[in-house]
């Protein structure tokens, strides 16, 4: 399957936060990424349930690990936190159920 290119990036990587894009461009790229996968807002509950089931299966299939149960934003949009291999990021960038991908940030 060929991905459509615009300038120097794939269309799907528009979902990545600036912080995540910078981490991927680092001189020594990360092997795994701790990310939060936010689904498209304002969908029906049954659509979210199906999308979450498929997304969790995809995370496991690509050697990733779900870190905790999905949590919900105030508008009921689900977010999954997972550690995924950096090489598998394109599987999530091109997923139509995912609206945004951000690197998980912890306060130190």
C-alpha positions as CSV (number, residue, x, y, z in Angstrom):
1,X,0.0,0.0,0.0
2,X,1.4,3.4,-0.9
3,X,0.9,6.4,1.3
4,X,0.1,9.7,-0.3
5,X,2.9,12.2,0.4
6,X,2.5,15.9,0.8
7,X,5.8,17.8,1.1
8,X,8.0,15.7,3.4
9,X,5.4,13.9,5.5
10,X,2.5,11.5,5.3
11,X,-1.1,12.8,5.6
12,X,-1.6,10.7,8.8
13,X,1.2,12.4,10.7
14,X,-0.9,15.6,10.9
15,X,-2.5,13.9,13.9
16,X,0.8,14.0,15.8
17,X,1.4,16.7,18.3
18,X,4.4,19.0,17.7
19,X,6.1,17.5,20.7
20,X,5.7,14.0,19.3
21,X,6.9,15.1,15.8
22,X,10.0,16.6,17.4
23,X,10.7,13.4,19.4
24,X,10.6,11.4,16.1
25,X,13.0,13.8,14.4
26,X,15.6,13.6,17.2
27,X,19.1,12.6,16.3
28,X,18.6,9.5,18.5
29,X,15.0,8.4,17.9
30,X,13.1,6.6,20.6
31,X,12.5,2.9,20.3
32,X,9.1,3.1,22.1
33,X,6.7,5.9,22.6
34,X,4.4,6.6,25.5
35,X,1.4,8.1,23.7
36,X,-2.2,9.2,24.3
37,X,-4.5,8.3,21.4
38,X,-7.6,10.5,21.4
39,X,-10.6,9.3,19.3
40,X,-12.7,11.6,17.2
41,X,-15.0,13.7,19.4
42,X,-18.9,13.6,19.3
43,X,-19.5,10.0,18.2
44,X,-22.1,7.7,19.5
45,X,-21.3,5.4,22.5
46,X,-21.6,2.2,20.4
47,X,-19.2,3.6,17.8
48,X,-16.7,4.4,20.6
49,X,-17.0,0.9,22.0
50,X,-16.3,-0.7,18.7
51,X,-13.4,1.7,18.0
52,X,-11.9,1.1,21.4
53,X,-12.1,-2.7,21.0
54,X,-10.3,-2.5,17.6
55,X,-7.7,0.0,18.8
56,X,-6.8,-2.0,21.9
57,X,-6.4,-5.1,19.6
58,X,-4.2,-3.1,17.3
59,X,-2.0,-1.9,20.1
60,X,-1.5,-5.5,21.3
61,X,-1.0,-6.8,17.7
62,X,1.8,-4.2,17.1
63,X,3.6,-5.2,20.3
64,X,2.3,-2.3,22.3
65,X,1.0,-2.2,25.8
66,X,-2.2,-0.4,27.0
67,X,-1.1,1.4,30.2
68,X,-4.5,1.9,31.8
69,X,-8.2,1.7,31.1
70,X,-9.3,4.3,28.6
71,X,-10.3,7.6,30.2
72,X,-12.9,10.1,29.0
73,X,-12.6,13.8,28.4
74,X,-15.4,16.1,29.7
75,X,-17.2,15.7,26.3
76,X,-17.1,11.9,26.7
77,X,-14.3,11.5,24.0
78,X,-12.2,8.4,24.9
79,X,-8.4,8.5,25.2
80,X,-6.2,5.5,25.4
81,X,-2.7,5.7,26.9
82,X,-0.3,3.1,25.5
83,X,3.4,2.4,25.0
84,X,4.0,1.5,21.4
85,X,7.0,0.8,19.3
86,X,8.0,4.0,17.4
87,X,8.1,2.0,14.2
88,X,4.4,1.2,14.5
89,X,3.3,4.8,14.8
90,X,2.0,4.9,11.2
91,X,-0.6,2.2,12.1
92,X,-2.2,4.8,14.4
93,X,-1.6,7.9,12.3
94,X,-3.7,6.4,9.5
95,X,-6.5,5.0,11.7
96,X,-9.7,6.9,10.9
97,X,-11.0,6.6,14.5
98,X,-8.0,8.6,15.9
99,X,-8.3,12.3,16.0
100,X,-5.0,13.2,17.8
101,X,-1.8,11.5,19.0
102,X,0.2,13.1,21.8
103,X,3.3,12.0,23.7
104,X,2.4,11.4,27.3
105,X,4.0,14.1,29.5
106,X,4.7,13.6,33.2
107,X,5.5,16.3,35.7
108,X,8.9,15.9,37.2
